[in-house]
């Protein structure tokens, strides 16, 4: 089964990159123009962001969209990294 569209995975990944780059919800929302309640729903796995918002987040963190939407512990990702 595909992990794409999984609210819990994207929420975990967004929180991971926020922690990694030491940025707050407020900083991201101010920079990217997101509404705070909407962003809060994403990082608390209540809703899933649209693809254009995922792309903005990926660009903000300097990562690929797949880094946000895929489970980093999944077997598929591990195989990609071995190539």
Rosetta silent file (secondary structure, phi, psi, omega in degrees, C-alpha in Angstrom):
SEQUENCE: XXXXXXXXXXXXXXXXXXXXXXXXXXXXXXXXXXXXXXXXXXXXXXXXXXXXXXXXXXXXXXXXXXXXXXXXXXXXXXXXXXX
SCORE:     score description
SCORE:     0.000 S_00000001
   1 L     0.000  140.231 -177.487    0.000    0.000    0.000 S_00000001
   2 L   -75.170  144.102  175.815    1.251    3.474   -0.884 S_00000001
   3 L   -85.753  -10.704 -177.538    2.201    5.966    1.823 S_00000001
   4 L   -62.000  133.887 -179.006    1.223    8.866   -0.436 S_00000001
   5 L    88.008    4.353 -179.171   -1.624   10.852    1.062 S_00000001
   6 L   -84.467  113.450 -176.691   -0.902    9.642    4.585 S_00000001
   7 H   -62.560  -36.664 -178.286   -1.529   12.549    6.975 S_00000001
   8 H   -67.321  -39.335 -179.029    0.529   11.028    9.783 S_00000001
   9 H   -67.150  -47.653 -178.987    3.606   10.573    7.607 S_00000001
  10 H   -66.061  -36.476  177.958    3.619   14.090    6.198 S_00000001
  11 H   -61.084  -46.502  179.533    2.945   15.534    9.662 S_00000001
  12 H   -61.877  -42.424 -178.521    5.912   13.617   11.100 S_00000001
  13 H   -68.089  -40.710  177.646    8.155   14.675    8.213 S_00000001
  14 H   -62.462  -45.964  179.084    7.214   18.362    8.446 S_00000001
  15 H   -61.181  -38.677  178.338    7.880   18.314   12.200 S_00000001
  16 H   -59.814  -49.627 -178.250   11.207   16.566   11.567 S_00000001
  17 H   -70.538  -30.665  173.977   12.399   19.241    9.144 S_00000001
  18 H   -62.014  -43.433  179.253   11.116   22.020   11.392 S_00000001
  19 H   -67.835  -44.424 -178.713   13.231   20.577   14.183 S_00000001
  20 H   -58.952  -41.610 -178.344   16.223   19.939   11.926 S_00000001
  21 L   -98.051    4.965  176.589   16.251   23.533   10.684 S_00000001
  22 L    51.794   53.245  177.426   15.086   24.978   14.009 S_00000001
  23 L  -119.277  150.900 -178.823   12.120   26.891   12.560 S_00000001
  24 L   -99.845  166.072  174.278    8.748   27.573   14.136 S_00000001
  25 H   -55.856  -44.616 -177.801    5.233   27.377   12.755 S_00000001
  26 H   -60.003  -45.236  179.540    5.084   31.165   12.863 S_00000001
  27 H   -61.138  -45.103 -179.974    8.268   31.550   10.819 S_00000001
  28 H   -64.773  -46.698 -178.775    7.053   29.126    8.155 S_00000001
  29 H   -62.326  -42.019  178.829    3.579   30.650    7.991 S_00000001
  30 H   -65.936  -41.701 -177.888    4.955   34.180    7.737 S_00000001
  31 H   -70.759  -42.893 -173.303    7.493   33.233    5.058 S_00000001
  32 H   -98.622   -6.491  177.828    5.212   31.068    2.928 S_00000001
  33 L    78.317   22.529  177.416    1.910   32.843    3.555 S_00000001
  34 L   -81.857  149.821  172.801    0.163   29.882    5.179 S_00000001
  35 L   -80.035  137.476 -176.610   -2.622   30.439    7.687 S_00000001
  36 H   -56.198  -46.841  179.936   -1.585   29.241   11.144 S_00000001
  37 H   -61.942  -35.574  178.732   -4.666   27.021   11.744 S_00000001
  38 H   -65.367  -48.301  179.707   -4.170   25.340    8.363 S_00000001
  39 H   -62.759  -40.142  178.120   -0.495   24.646    9.015 S_00000001
  40 H   -60.315  -40.075  176.959   -1.330   23.415   12.502 S_00000001
  41 H   -61.986  -37.726  179.371   -3.792   20.938   10.986 S_00000001
  42 H   -65.335  -48.234 -174.379   -1.028   19.608    8.722 S_00000001
  43 H   -78.811   -9.037  174.856    1.535   19.068   11.478 S_00000001
  44 L  -107.372   14.169  174.111   -1.071   17.512   13.755 S_00000001
  45 L    59.549   31.867  175.892   -2.217   15.075   11.023 S_00000001
  46 L   -89.916  -34.376  178.031   -5.756   16.440   10.842 S_00000001
  47 L  -137.909  168.416 -178.726   -5.577   17.410    7.161 S_00000001
  48 L  -116.144  130.341 -178.256   -3.264   16.861    4.203 S_00000001
  49 L   -69.328  151.590  174.122   -1.760   19.809    2.299 S_00000001
  50 L   -67.763  160.039 -175.732   -2.397   20.320   -1.402 S_00000001
  51 H   -60.043  -34.993  179.424    0.469   19.492   -3.753 S_00000001
  52 H   -65.998  -33.452  177.828    1.288   23.175   -4.344 S_00000001
  53 H   -74.086  -36.530  176.004    1.731   23.655   -0.592 S_00000001
  54 H   -62.107  -41.367  179.143    3.868   20.515   -0.363 S_00000001
  55 H   -64.625  -41.727  176.558    6.049   21.943   -3.120 S_00000001
  56 H   -60.475  -44.093  178.711    6.408   25.263   -1.263 S_00000001
  57 H   -63.740  -43.524  179.594    7.428   23.413    1.905 S_00000001
  58 H   -61.325  -44.376  178.288    9.908   21.230    0.034 S_00000001
  59 H   -63.889  -39.943  179.143   11.488   24.294   -1.583 S_00000001
  60 H   -58.904  -44.366 -178.604   11.582   26.075    1.788 S_00000001
  61 H   -86.315   -8.564 -178.998   13.513   23.186    3.357 S_00000001
  62 L    71.681   36.280 -178.376   15.607   22.516    0.243 S_00000001
  63 L  -127.033  174.739  176.610   14.351   18.938   -0.068 S_00000001
  64 L   -87.229  158.703  178.161   12.309   16.946   -2.565 S_00000001
  65 H   -59.388  -35.626 -179.514    8.553   16.580   -2.262 S_00000001
  66 H   -63.016  -28.133  176.929    9.048   12.860   -1.722 S_00000001
  67 H   -63.922  -25.151  178.871   11.033   13.644    1.438 S_00000001
  68 H   -89.564  -35.927 -171.063    7.815   15.097    2.860 S_00000001
  69 H   -97.127  -12.892 -178.696    5.247   12.606    1.623 S_00000001
  70 L  -103.991  149.681  177.603    7.081    9.287    1.972 S_00000001
  71 L   -73.048  117.808 -177.110    7.825    7.360    5.122 S_00000001
  72 L   -64.450  -18.431 -179.876   11.595    7.666    5.666 S_00000001
  73 L   -95.487    2.663 -177.424   11.678    4.241    7.299 S_00000001
  74 L   -72.035  153.185 -179.165    9.875    2.534    4.417 S_00000001
  75 H   -62.780  -36.790 -179.139   11.613   -0.194    2.463 S_00000001
  76 H   -60.884  -45.246 -179.272   11.081    1.687   -0.822 S_00000001
  77 H   -64.384  -41.450  179.978   13.008    4.725    0.385 S_00000001
  78 H   -61.833  -39.510  179.331   15.866    2.575    1.649 S_00000001
  79 H   -65.692  -38.910  178.788   16.177    0.894   -1.737 S_00000001
  80 H   -62.621  -40.295 -176.729   16.309    4.287   -3.486 S_00000001
  81 H   -69.955  -23.262 -179.605   19.104    5.450   -1.209 S_00000001
  82 H   -78.284  -15.940 -178.934   21.194    2.375   -1.998 S_00000001
  83 L   -70.983    0.000    0.000   21.289    3.207   -5.716 S_00000001
